[in-house]
Amino acid sequence: MGIKKTVSVLGLGRMGTALATALAGDGYDVTVWNRTPKTVPGTKTVTTPEEAFESDVVVTCLPTYEVQQPLLSKTIKTLVNLTSGTPEQARATAEWAKTNGVEYVDGVIMAVPQQIGTKQARILFSGNENHHVLQAFGEPVHLGEDAGLAALYDLALLGIMWSTFGGFLQAQALIQTAGIMPDQFTPLATDWLATVGTFLPEMGEQTHSKQYETDVSALDINVEGLRLLTEANEEQGLDTAVPRALHDLFQRAQRNGHGAHSIASVIEEIRK
Ligand SMILES: NC(=O)c1ccc[n+]([C@@H]2O[C@H](COP(=O)([O-])OP(=O)(O)OC[C@H]3O[C@@H](n4cnc5c(N)ncnc54)[C@H](OP(=O)(O)O)[C@@H]3O)[C@@H](O)[C@H]2O)c1
């Protein structure tokens, strides 16, 4: 076996600490840098980013690109960027890396810190196909040559998660107005999510084919349902921002002639 590369981790928040720990556990020679100096067992702490850039590979895990960008330097040999951002930010950083002779990998972590180093941690990456150290963190999945793809998938998947969480919290608030305990309701909610998931393949296909005929459920009936959901929340004195936003969006699609179509037709409003 060859000698493992030296790796630095910039940013020792919840996720960066888990990444540095996983690298050390995987036998890498790890250097860490954090704004507020911090130690991670099995790694060497440095007090300036420049010292961290001496490693073969630099992994960044900072809150935003705005924080990360001023720290980057063309003395970095290989940059594995795991800081969350938009696809355009990732593409701009790939361009910066190319101009400055820095090898660049753009990745996103579809996991929580506690899952790092296990197969449950899926690391989506794009651009450069060489995944370098990503295997130490979980299961690397290459998405394509465009460096922006990892960020695109990340935000698309997180968008599903946040919408689901928003709907779940609204549901909990509504259910609890009748004194129902979370453990009475949550099992029904998780079963329901599994059922809802079975509709996604056909819905996804319709968003592409634009064939919105349905014998399942027309948009008209769903607009009516969202009106009822908004009213029910209002009756209980709850915030209605989430159901109202969906009602407005679905209603616009209905007004634009999609009432008899499937819910997938709402994408026509979103694409505008
Ligand atoms: N946590 C997760 O479950 C998770 C999952 C997937 C992806 N991510 C991504 O991982 C990245 C880090 O998230 P996290 O959860 O580790 O965040 P976190 O726990 O809030 O840690 C933030 C880190 O950024 C540093 N930092 C903040 N402002 C800074 C500045 N102006 N200059 C230099 N360093 C600064 C902090 O340093 P100090 O210690 O000095 O404050 C700390 O090390 C984000 O892009 C996030 O989207 C996180």
The ligand as a Gaussian input file, in Angstrom:
#p B3LYP/6-31G(d) Opt

LIG

0 1
 N      -24.056000      19.861000      10.342000
 C      -24.610000      19.155000       9.386000
 O      -25.468000      18.269000       9.631000
 C      -24.209000      19.365000       7.946000
 C      -24.636000      18.437000       6.986000
 C      -24.240000      18.601000       5.652000
 C      -23.473000      19.696000       5.291000
 N      -23.084000      20.593000       6.242000
 C      -22.283000      21.757000       5.803000
 O      -21.052000      21.809000       6.483000
 C      -20.638000      23.173000       6.606000
 C      -20.293000      23.446000       8.077000
 O      -21.450000      23.189000       8.861000
 P      -21.353000      22.849000      10.438000
 O      -22.638000      22.201000      10.814000
 O      -20.072000      22.183000      10.733000
 O      -21.348000      24.352000      11.023000
 P      -21.034000      24.817000      12.525000
 O      -21.078000      23.696000      13.473000
 O      -21.934000      25.987000      12.770000
 O      -19.523000      25.330000      12.432000
 C      -19.189000      26.482000      11.710000
 C      -17.680000      26.529000      11.548000
 O      -17.350000      27.624000      10.702000
 C      -16.428000      28.472000      11.369000
 N      -16.665000      29.875000      11.010000
 C      -17.826000      30.575000      11.142000
 N      -17.651000      31.827000      10.699000
 C      -16.370000      31.921000      10.301000
 C      -15.583000      32.974000       9.753000
 N      -16.106000      34.183000       9.504000
 N      -14.298000      32.712000       9.437000
 C      -13.759000      31.490000       9.658000
 N      -14.436000      30.446000      10.189000
 C      -15.732000      30.669000      10.500000
 C      -16.671000      28.239000      12.825000
 O      -15.507000      28.603000      13.537000
 P      -15.524000      29.010000      15.106000
 O      -15.381000      27.712000      15.861000
 O      -14.375000      29.931000      15.228000
 O      -16.872000      29.688000      15.359000
 C      -16.928000      26.721000      12.834000
 O      -15.730000      26.003000      12.753000
 C      -21.803000      24.044000       6.088000
 O      -21.533000      24.445000       4.765000
 C      -22.984000      23.083000       6.149000
 O      -24.005000      23.414000       5.224000
 C      -23.420000      20.450000       7.562000

